[in-house]
């Protein structure tokens, strides 16, 4: 064990500095009762740099010429990658049965783009692709984008190999149809996998968000639970400013936007609740 780790303590004043810097840069917000969690996640980075205090690490992130590269490592350390196939399916079913057919009937400009804005290791956008395939809609009229702040997560998504845990909600029929078992894990069908365009972006960076957000359909689920209200508001405003009309924003059931924005209207469509950018 590195001798630094035994005495490495995140003091309250330094915690506040780091918390606010992370909030500004990444949107994530750590309440005071999560100070130990933040310390645990960042300690390996502090030690690897050879520092004996979190304050030294804060100064690196804030003022050093290598700060941008180091922020990528912070993103990796703080990234939450808990996801699985066929999760929270009400919205994805509504997408395939009601919303995409409606957009196609309106003769919207093609292709219709779907963006999974926090895809982790790729299970959500691949589930969307499979569901559209099952509905007979996964053709040249549809484009699927997927992004995450973690490059490591995107690299795993690009590999397309998943452990049993990722398929815990996947039926035997869907496994046999869209996955093949390999020594390394379950490999997603190549025809499905190649339909996804993978990107690494920070949702707090307007320059990165804008090109991908010019879409009718945007999934940003199980992300805002880690953001402060101000970060959520900023991100949702970027989405709204760039999305097409009609635009459909999908967030998780626990991530109500009703106190955040009145720009999007909450609608029930096809048995699912969706935030809509209306004419």
C-alpha positions, -999 to +999 in steps of 0.1 A: +000+000+000+013+035-008+022+052+025+003+083+014-030+065+015-029+060+052-028+097+059-048+110+029-077+129+044-102+150+025-107+180+047-140+199+047-126+230+030-108+210+003-139+189-002-159+221-009-133+232-035-132+199-052-170+194-051-176+228-067-149+222-093-164+189-102-199+204-102-188+231-126-169+208-150-190+176-149-224+186-135-221+159-107-229+172-072-216+156-040-236+165-009-217+168+024-227+133+035-209+119+004-175+134+012-161+099+020-174+085-013-157+113-032-124+107-013-125+070-020-130+076-057-103+102-061-077+088-037-061+065-063-057+095-087-041+116-059-017+089-049-008+080-085+002+116-090+025+114-060+006+140-040+001+138-002-030+160-002-063+164-020-055+202-021-025+196-043-048+176-066-073+204-067-046+228-078-036+205-106-072+203-118-078+240-115-045+255-128-021+229-143-014+227-180-023+190-179-057+197-163-078+187-193-062+153-195-066+148-158-103+157-159-108+127-182-093+105-155-117+121-130-146+114-153-136+077-154-132+075-116-166+091-109-185+074-137-214+051-128-218+022-152-247+002-137-270-007-166-285-037-184-304-047-215-342-041-217-342-017-187-372+006-181-389-007-213-422+014-212-405+043-230-386+022-255-418+003-264-436+037-268-408+048-290-411+018-313-449+014-313-461+050-313-435+078-315-412+067-344-442+056-366-458+090-359-426+109-370-424+087-401-460+095-410-453+132-406-426+128-433-399+144-411-365+149-426-347+116-427-329+099-411-347+103-378-320+105-352-321+089-317-295+099-292-287+079-260-269+106-242-255+086-213-252+051-227-226+037-202-214+005-219-240+006-246-269-016-233-296+012-238-289+021-274-285-015-283-319-023-267-334+006-287-319-009-319-332-044-311-367-031-302-369-011-335-357-042-354-384-063-338-409-036-349-396-036-385-383+000-382-345-004-380-337+006-416-320+035-434-346+059-420-332+056-385-299+068-371-288+059-335-261+079-316-247+069-282-224+088-259-209+087-225-184+108-205-163+077-199-139+066-226-135+032-209-173+027-211-174+037-247-145+013-255-165-016-239-196-006-259-175-006-291-163-042-282-199-053-279-192-081-254-213-084-222-213-103-190-243-123-177-252-094-154-260-071-184-284-097-197-303-104-165-335-089-179-331-105-214-354-133-223-340-166-237-357-158-270-339-124-273-306-140-262-308-166-290-318-141-316-294-112-309-265-126-289-239-154-292-219-168-263-182-166-266-153-174-241-152-137-232-190-132-227-221-125-248-214-109-281-241-087-296-252-094-331-230-075-356-259-062-376-273-045-345-240-033-331-229-016-363-261+006-363-248+026-333-224+056-337-204+059-305-191+092-290-174+104-258-188+137-246-193+157-215-229+167-211-218+200-195-200+210-226-223+229-250-200+226-279-200+188-276-237+185-269-251+207-296-243+186-327-258+154-311-288+171-297-302+182-331-325+153-329-362+144-325-355+117-299-332+120-269-327+095-241-310+108-209-319+084-182-305+077-148-280+106-151-298+135-135-299+117-101-262+126-098-266+162-110-275+193-090-307+212-100-286+239-117-267+213-137-299+196-147-314+229-158-283+238-178-283+204-196-320+204-203-318+240-217-291+228-241-312+199-251-343+221-257-324+248-276-310+222-301-337+195-304-360+195-334-398+199-333-415+177-322-388+166-298-391+138-273-369+137-242-369+105-222-357+106-185-359+079-158-390+076-137-371+090-107-359+121-126-389+145-127-382+178-146-414+195-135-396+217-110-367+223-134-383+234-167-416+244-183-402+243-218-408+206-222-444+194-217-449+161-198-471+139-219-483+103-217-477+086-250-481+049-257-483+041-221-451+060-211-444+094-198-423+116-221-412+153-221-421+168-254-409+199-272-440+210-290-446+235-318 
